[in-house]
Every structure is written in C-alpha cells, then in structure tokens.
Amino acid sequence: MDARRRVALAAALVLALAAAAGVAEGYNITKILGEYPEYSQFNKLLTETRLAADINKRRTITVLAVANGDMGGLASSGRTLQTKRHMLQLHVLVDYYGGKKLHQLAHGVTACSTMFQESGSAPGMSGYVNITQRRGGKVTFTAEDAEESASPSSYVKTVKEIPYDLAVLQIDSVLASPEAEAPVAAPAPVNITELLSKKYCKSFAGLLAADAEAFSNINATKDNGLTLFCPVDSAVASFMPKYKNLTAKGRTAILLFHAVPDYYSLQLLESNSGKVSTLATSNVAKKDYSFDVEKDGDTAALDTKVGATASVTATVKDDDPLAVYAISKFLQPKELFKSAKDKDLAPAPAPVGPKKKTKKKPSAAASPSDDDDESDDADSPATSDEDAADKDGAASVLAGWATTAAAATIAALALAA
C-alpha cells in the first residue's frame, strides 16, 4: 500500500470518528424545526402532543413536516390532542428516506411503517404510508387507508438530513387517514394517591399525600406524559429511618426523583436503556437528579449509583400518557446521599442529647442504619459534583482521544511517505 492510500485511509478513519461522535450526541427535532418559522405550528403540535420526545429517542426516522399554511385538519380546534397525536404519528416514518433514496425507490413504489402503526392504535395496515415516484421526478405520499378520492401529499423539499439517522421532508398537505383522524376521547381523570393505594404502593402514596409540593408537581404532570416509579410497601418501610432524617426539601426532592416527566411503556423502557431525568431536576436548581435505566432479563432495572439497583416488579398502570411501575427499592439520588455540599437538602443533624462519657455516635449525615441491601449507601465515601461530572464526560473524552490518535496517524503516515 503506497503512502497516498495510507493517508487516505487514515483520513477516512477521522471522518468516521467525527460522524460517530455526532450521532452519539443525538438530535432534537423541535430545535431543528425551530430554525424554520414556516413550520412553527407543526413544531408546536409535536411538543404539545409529546411526540417530539418520542422522535428524539429514535434512530433511522423520517419526519414529514407540513408548512403553516397547509396544516388543514391538524390545526382544527375540534380535535383532541390524542387524535392530533395519531395524525402526527402518521407523519413519522420509521425508516430513513433522504432526498437521494426518495428518488431511487426500487420499482418506483414502497410502503413504510409509521409511529402510528407502532403505537398499536392503527388497526391492520392503516398505519402504513405508500411512497410513489411519479413522472417528472415527483414523489407522493398516501396513507394506506386513505379513501380513493383523497389527494396524495407531494414531496416539496428536504429540510434537514442527518444521513441514515434523520430526514425531515416537507410535504404539501396533511396525510388523509380515516383511522388516524378518528375521534379519541381525552384521558379520564386519574387520582394518583388512590391508584397507588390500591396496588402495591400504599405507603408511598401516603408520603406523596403528605408532601404538598411533590404531590402538586406530579399531579400537574400526569396528563402531559409521566412515568412514576413507586417503591413497594416493604421497600418504603426499610427506607423510612433515612427518609425521616431528611430535611423537608430533601424529602420533596427524593419523592420527585421517582417521577420522570415523559411517558414510557415497559417495552420502551426496556429498549431505550440510558439516563433519564426526573422532576427533581427541574425542581432543584443546579442539580442533576437523573438515574440510569437498563434491561434486566424480562424487566427493567434502575441504577442511581447509590446502593443496589431497583427492579420493576409490577405494572400498576400503563396507559399513555401515564405509566406507573412498582419497584423493589426506594431510589436514592447521589445528590442527597453522596454529597454533603447542599445543606438545604442533606440529612438534618440528629437531635443533641445530654453529654455522656461514652463514645460519640456517628453523625446523622452518615445516614441511619437500614436493612442489609441499603446499609452501605450513605456510609460510602462522599464524591464531589466534579467527580460525577468527570464520569459523565468520560465517553466524550475517549472520543476526543480517539480522534486525536487518528489525526496523529495521518501525520505519521505522511511523514513516512
């Protein structure tokens, strides 16, 4: 292999690493569309229906955006958000169709599944969209269940492409689909404490009811997308000594730590392993109350980096936009049990009794004793916020090293030539 080919291969390695780093960072569909005012209404609906968050979790996807003047039935005030969500889901293809692929369809036609089909709300094949090449390079989109009299939607232009991951295309009209447009009633009101009390989590329901701020935050979020993890009664009983030792702000934070402001079905929870943020993050300034979710056999495990992981043991409710799961452990955030920097949230000091000549007892900040599964949680060495940040940034540092190494390879090969 001559010097030129070696240099070319090394350069290709750098480009591949850069592309991989870009993919790892993911994308945000609302930010992408936010750069184009002509799609503001479509973008707003993606947020209101919570579909934007679902799109951001996916890879290999195509969004068929509609300009403000072509919104048609999507702009109707007579439809519920759930119906509009179904209509929008039909505009999200679960495959990548960049401009080039769109004009090179095998046999000039193909059918693609959508997020509406995957939602389980589309009967039969009604959640599929047919893509057809027409004369003169024109491309049209038609819902599988569209009536014969319905006009197809035509491709206008490519708005954004992240090759093989995301394509945002503009079409000239909303896709017509009787099934997606079918009326869907608004979700029935749910009493959170009553729901938890009936299944597995009566003790946790009592803690929520006693904390007005935590209850208000969770109750206000449940209709807009919420996943709540409730420790079973035995887990609450084991954790109560530590819970009682927290300040009022700490108790509110730890309760909100069990609530994720987004809807996750159990299947989605298991398949989308990674970090999730909680309501406690937005409630406590400059704190990152998040934990990791990972697949554990046929269920999901939650890892807060403090003590043993918690497992999902039962489904209390799973009905979009609300999911509630019973878990085996009380979740303990590292912000409370690993760092003593925040005096407003850290465990309160134990009451001072009369002085005795016996040895001093450990301070309350070290956390009270508990069952064997929890005993090492607060006694482990405290780690600073900077240490946590270092761990969180490890992946990006390694990526930087890899890119630097590839660049060094280019230089070395060039010199060798």
Buried (B, 14 or more C-beta within 10 A) or exposed (E): EEEEEBBBEBBEBBEEBEBEBEBEEEBEBBEBBEEBEBBEBBBBBBEBBBBBBBBBBBEEBBBBBBBBEBBEBBBEEEBBBBBBBBBBBBBBBBBBBBBEBBBEBEEEEBEBBBBBBBBEBBEEEBBBBBBBBEEEEEBBBBBBBBEEEBEBBBBBEBBBBBEEBBBBBBBBBBBBBEBBBEEBEEBEEBEBBEBBBEBBBBBBBBBBBEBEBBBEBBBEBBBBBBBBBBBBBEBBEBBBBBBEBBBEBBBBBBBBBBBBBBBBBBEBBBEBBEEBBBBBBBBBEEBBBBBBBEEBEEBBBBBBBBBBBBBBBBBBBBEBBBBBBBBBBBBBBBBBBBBBEBEEBBBBEBEEEEEEEEEEEEEBBBBBEBEEBBEEBBEBEBBEBEEBEEEEEEEEEEBEEBBEEBBEBBEEBEEEE
